[in-house]
Amino acid sequence: MKGTVVGTWVNTARNVWGEDLAAEAMEHVGWPRDKIFLPTEEVADEQPKKFAAYIAAKTGQPEEAVWLAIGKDNIRTFSQAYPAFFRQENLYSFLRSMYDVHVVMVRRIPGANPPELLISPVSEYEAVLSYRSKRGMFGYLKGLLAGAAEYFKEDITTEILEASPEHMKIKIRFPRPITHTVRYRLNEWLSLGIIRRLAGKIGLAAAAITLAVVAGLNLVGLSVPWWTALASGAGAGIGAALLLRPFTMVMDEIKGLQQHRYFTETKIKSGDEFETVLDMLAAYKQQVKSDFTGFKGIADEMNKYADDFNGLADRMRATSEDISGVVNDVAAAATSQAQETEGAVVILNGNLETLRSVVDEQSRNKERLEAAVSEINKGFAEVESSSNKLAHSLERFADVKDSAAKLQAQASKINEITGLVAAIAGQTNLLALNAAIEAARAGEQGRGFAVVAEEVRKLAEQSHHHSDSISRDLKVLMEIISSVVALIEEEYAVLDAESRQLREVVAGNIRHVENIHRVAENIVEMAGKLEQEMAGLNQVYGKIESLAAISEENSAASEEVSAAVQVYNDKLQDMMDKIREFKTVIQHFSEDMNVYRT
């Protein structure tokens, strides 16, 4: 089915059930909420039925009731969209014109297949409406009848005579007469069922009248031949035929009007009503020619305006496409900028997080460094204390060294004394030997002295022996003391060197500790500056984040503008399609005007 009718159904749904439900039903079918249906647009039959079924399900009504409401309201919509179709005297005239509308729709809209509506009067107040459609939709038909009756303010009654899936016959009784017949009985009688020409009826009437006169004359005694009636009728018929010859011209003129020929100008000279009738027809033709000349001029102007509209629409479309391209580029740039800004924010956020972790780590390192410096100071103090203790020990060791040297000197002196004792023992031994010799010379008197001399000798030998033993032990002791003194001197030299080196290390450590203090102070100062920079970067990050939000808003606004331009382009395209449809309508109107050849 065509888009024009479907569009009116959707508008009716909006009026009856509201915008929201109609929009939901359109989306359920697969139509956009703001879809515009073109007159020549082909819409699948299932979609409107699905649309009505959705509304019926949501409102809890039967589908036929929904179609009845749509049909009833469509009359109001159609009357606003096509008021010319509703300029009828009564409902019957409107229904009779529906067949002509059907013919026009089929001729003007390719592929259109509207329902066929035929109405035939069966009495002065009744007519039978025949409805035929492959789609059925009898509820919609009933709604149309009810809406049309309300529009023409007629209280009608209906009775279904026949019904099938594609056809229905309804007898309608109208409140006012729908037909008016004027009967001329004499003309009907004179036709005798076979005579259709007026001259024949005049001849027959003349013959009948003459026959009646002849019969009357014969009754009064006057003899008149009966064939006189026949002759009179024949003469009257011939005379009437001759007098009615202008009627042929009148009929030709009427046929010309039926064939839309208004360019001929025919006049007769008869001096009677035929001349008057033909003059009236000529005046009517002239009036119609004048009207249609204006109509054709209007059609040509409308055609020209339609061409201008098409040109303007093409220029608007080109301009709109340019604007759409620019807006799309701006939207793409804004979107890209927003994405890049967002990426920069993410990167900056990551850098800030890294920097924040670095600052935190530096703060912890500062604390560790301060603790390390404190430990270094403590260790340096301990090293310095150890150095001092080592120096004191070195001094004590020097005393030990001096004592060892003195001990070695005393041992030497003892060795000398031991030698002296050994010498004295040797001399004593010699003295004892001499005393023994002298005692032996003295004999018995010297025996006691000999014993003493022997004891002295033994004592001298023992002293010499002990002196040798002491000398040997003392020699060993002196060697030990010498080695100890040598070791002490060697260790003293080592300790002295280590002490000097330790003093140098302590002196160097003093410089290093001072450098470490300065480095620690620099690191602490750097950490403070990092914290300040971190605060500044946080402010920059906040501003960039605001810039990112603004970029996102700009991107969203650009996308909205792009969407609005796209909607504008769609609406413009719809408008151009409407203009083309307008051009088609004008062409059809021009074709209809050209049928009337003036």
Secondary structure, DSSP 4 states (H G I P E B T S, - for coil): -BHHHHHHHHHHHHHHH-HHHHHHHHHHHT--TT----TT-B--THHHHHHHHHHHHHHT--HHHHHHHHHHHHHHHHHHH-GGGG--SSHHHHHHHHHHHHHHHHHHSTT--PPEEEEEE-SSSEEEEEEE-TT--HHHHHHHHHHHHHHTT---EEEEEEE-SSEEEEEEE-SS--------HHHHHHHTTT---HHHHHHHHHHHHHHHHHHHHHHTT----THHHHHHHHHHHHHHHHHTHHHHHHHHHHHHHHTTB-S-------SSHHHHHHHHHHHHHHHHHHHHHHHHHHHHHHHHHHHHHHHHHHHHHHHHHHHHHHHHHHHHHHHHHHHHHHHHHHHHHHHHHHHHHHHHHHHHHHHHHHHHHHHHHHHHHHHHHHHHHHHHHHHHHHHHHHHHHHHHHHHHHHHHHHHHHHHHHHHHHHHHHHHHHHHHHHTTTTHHHHHHHHHHHHHHHHHHHHHHHHHHHHHHHHHHHHHHHHHHHHHHHHHHHHHHHHHHHHHHHHHHHHHHHHHHHHHHHHHHHHHHHHHHHHHHHHHHHHHHHHHHHHHHHHHHHHHHHHHHHHHHHHHHHHHHHHHHHHHHHHHHHHHSB-
